[in-house]
Amino acid sequence: MSAKLKYTRAQYSRRSLNNVLEDIKAIEKTIKNTLAKDEHLNLIYEQLTSVPGLGPQTALQMIISSNEFKWITEPKNLRAMQVLRLSKQNQDKIGQRLGFQSLQTSV
């Protein structure tokens, strides 16, 4: 492969990567704007991300998977979510922040 062709391929790859990164930034901005507009959603998000080891993407996945926790009616439903594997301590922290007494109940 010629040096010119390698350079051209690398240049197109760099452009494609930059476009993907710009798309990600736009999506993240949209998510932040949505959270800022919805007080309840933002509260849930803040509560989840305050748990050590639980990041923004996981918090959003949990919110989406549980329909803003409307489908979670008792602690065992939260534990049954397959979004992530949490330690018992973090399960309890999430449950307490969302208003559950304790997640120590058996599944």
N, C-alpha and C positions, 0 to 999 in steps of 0.2 A: 504494500500500500504506500502510495506516495506521501511525502511530508505534507503537501498541500491538502490532500484528501483527509489525512489525519487531523490537520488543523481545522478544516471545515466541519468535520464530524464533531470534534470537541467543542467548537463554537456553537453548533446547533444544540448539542447536549446541554451546554451551559445555559443557553437561552430557554430551553425546555424546563430545566431545573428552576431557573429564575421565575418563569411563569407559574410553575406549581407553587413555589414559595409565596408569590404574590397572591395566588388564590387562597392559600392557607391563611395568610394575614387578613384577607377580606372576610373569610368565614369567621375567624376569631373576632374580628371587629363586629360582625353581625351578632355573634353570640353575646359579646359584652353589651351591645346596645339592647338586645332583648332582655338580658338580665337587669340592666339599669331601668328599663321601663316597667318591669313586673316586680313589685316589692316582695310578694310571697315567694316567687321563684328565686329571687336574689337571696332571700333569707335562707331558704333550703340550701342553696349553693354555698353560701358562706358557712353554714353550720357543717356541711359535709367537708368542705376544704379545710376547716379548722382541725379536723382529725389528723394527727400525725401519720404521714405515709399515704394519705388519700389526696391525690392531685386533681387538677381541674378536669382532665379528660375522664377520669373515673367517676368523679362527682356528676358530670353531665350525663354519662352513660347510665348511672343509677337513677337520676331524675327522669331520663327518657324512658328507661325500661320499666319504671314503676308508675308512669303517668303522674309525675310530680308527687309520688308517694301516695296517691289516691288509692292505689291497688293494695297498699300495705296496710292491713287492718290490725295486725298483731305481730309481735316480735318474730315469731317463727317464719312469717312471710319474708321478713327482711333477711333472715339467715338463709332462707332457701334461694335467694337471688343468686344466679350463677354469674353475675357480672364480675365478681372478684372474690378472692379468698381473704377474709379478714381474720385477724386474731380475735379471740374472745373479748379482749380489752377494747379493741377498736369497734367491735360490734356493739358493745355496751355503750361506748361513747356516742356512736351514731344514734342508737336507739334513744338514749337520754336526750340528745339534742333535738330529736324529732318528737319527743313527748312520750315515749314508751317508758314504763317503769324500769324494766330490766329485760335483757335478752338471755338471762340465765335459764329460762324455761326450756324444756326439752323440745326437740323438733318433732 
